Amino acid sequence: MLLGLDVIVMIAAFLAAFLWAIASRKQLRRVSHNEVIDEADLNRIIVSFNRTQVLNARAALATAIEALAAGSRHALQLSGLF
């Protein structure tokens, strides 16, 4: 059982690191107050924000799974059940 939790922790850690790296790699476009924005520009900005938010949410979920699995493993080990 502990080996299974260790595997889940490792996979979730690698997945979270990968997703955080992808999310942080994408630069959001800065907009000047003097710039005239048309519909295509606005669409690109909104899509960029949405994609970054989705990647951050997935990375946060993977981090939560990792923390839950690691906490469960340590709790089982400390309780003496395994």
Sine and cosine of phi, psi and omega as CSV:
sin_phi,cos_phi,sin_psi,cos_psi,sin_omega,cos_omega
0.00,0.00,-0.69,0.73,0.00,-1.00
-0.91,0.42,-0.59,0.81,0.03,-1.00
-0.90,0.44,-0.65,0.76,0.05,-1.00
-0.88,0.47,-0.66,0.75,0.04,-1.00
-0.92,0.39,-0.60,0.80,0.05,-1.00
-0.89,0.46,-0.66,0.75,0.02,-1.00
-0.90,0.43,-0.68,0.74,0.03,-1.00
-0.89,0.46,-0.66,0.75,0.02,-1.00
-0.88,0.48,-0.72,0.70,-0.02,-1.00
-0.91,0.42,-0.71,0.71,-0.01,-1.00
-0.90,0.43,-0.70,0.71,-0.01,-1.00
-0.91,0.41,-0.59,0.81,0.03,-1.00
-0.91,0.41,-0.71,0.70,0.03,-1.00
-0.90,0.43,-0.65,0.76,0.02,-1.00
-0.90,0.43,-0.69,0.72,0.01,-1.00
-0.90,0.44,-0.69,0.72,0.01,-1.00
-0.89,0.46,-0.66,0.75,0.02,-1.00
-0.89,0.45,-0.72,0.69,-0.02,-1.00
-0.93,0.38,-0.64,0.77,0.05,-1.00
-0.90,0.44,-0.62,0.78,0.01,-1.00
-0.90,0.43,-0.68,0.74,0.03,-1.00
-0.91,0.42,-0.69,0.72,-0.03,-1.00
-0.91,0.41,-0.61,0.79,-0.04,-1.00
-0.98,0.18,-0.31,0.95,-0.01,-1.00
-0.96,0.29,-0.50,0.87,-0.07,-1.00
-0.99,0.14,0.85,-0.53,0.02,-1.00
-1.00,-0.03,0.74,-0.67,0.06,-1.00
-0.99,0.13,0.61,-0.79,-0.06,-1.00
-0.96,0.27,0.75,-0.66,0.06,-1.00
-1.00,0.10,0.60,-0.80,-0.02,-1.00
-0.86,-0.50,0.78,-0.63,0.04,-1.00
-0.99,0.10,0.48,-0.88,0.01,-1.00
-0.95,0.31,-0.25,0.97,0.04,-1.00
-1.00,-0.01,-0.15,0.99,-0.09,-1.00
-0.98,0.18,0.64,-0.77,0.07,-1.00
-1.00,-0.07,0.84,-0.55,-0.07,-1.00
-0.96,-0.30,0.79,-0.61,0.08,-1.00
-0.99,-0.15,-0.07,-1.00,-0.08,-1.00
-0.91,0.42,-0.61,0.79,-0.01,-1.00
-0.91,0.41,-0.67,0.75,0.05,-1.00
-0.89,0.46,-0.71,0.71,0.00,-1.00
-0.89,0.47,-0.65,0.76,0.03,-1.00
-0.89,0.45,-0.70,0.72,0.02,-1.00
-0.89,0.46,-0.65,0.76,0.00,-1.00
-0.91,0.42,-0.71,0.71,-0.02,-1.00
-0.91,0.42,-0.68,0.74,0.02,-1.00
-0.89,0.45,-0.64,0.77,0.03,-1.00
-0.89,0.45,-0.71,0.71,0.05,-1.00
-0.88,0.47,-0.69,0.72,-0.03,-1.00
-0.91,0.42,-0.68,0.73,0.00,-1.00
-0.91,0.42,-0.66,0.75,0.02,-1.00
-0.90,0.43,-0.64,0.77,0.01,-1.00
-0.91,0.41,-0.64,0.77,0.01,-1.00
-0.91,0.42,-0.70,0.72,0.02,-1.00
-0.90,0.44,-0.65,0.76,0.04,-1.00
-0.91,0.42,-0.62,0.78,0.02,-1.00
-0.91,0.41,-0.65,0.76,0.03,-1.00
-0.91,0.41,-0.65,0.76,0.02,-1.00
-0.91,0.42,-0.65,0.76,0.03,-1.00
-0.91,0.42,-0.62,0.78,0.05,-1.00
-0.90,0.43,-0.69,0.72,0.03,-1.00
-0.89,0.45,-0.61,0.79,0.04,-1.00
-0.92,0.40,-0.63,0.78,0.04,-1.00
-0.91,0.42,-0.65,0.76,0.04,-1.00
-0.90,0.45,-0.68,0.73,0.02,-1.00
-0.87,0.49,-0.72,0.70,-0.01,-1.00
-0.91,0.41,-0.64,0.77,0.03,-1.00
-0.90,0.44,-0.69,0.72,0.00,-1.00
-0.92,0.39,-0.66,0.75,0.01,-1.00
-0.91,0.40,-0.67,0.74,0.04,-1.00
-0.90,0.44,-0.65,0.76,0.03,-1.00
-0.90,0.43,-0.66,0.75,0.01,-1.00
-0.88,0.47,-0.72,0.69,-0.02,-1.00
-0.93,0.36,-0.59,0.81,0.03,-1.00
-0.91,0.41,-0.67,0.75,0.04,-1.00
-0.91,0.42,-0.63,0.78,0.01,-1.00
-0.93,0.38,-0.66,0.75,0.00,-1.00
-0.94,0.34,-0.53,0.85,-0.01,-1.00
-0.96,0.27,-0.27,0.96,0.02,-1.00
0.99,0.12,0.17,0.99,0.01,-1.00
-0.96,0.29,-0.52,0.86,-0.03,-1.00
-0.71,-0.70,0.00,0.00,0.00,0.00
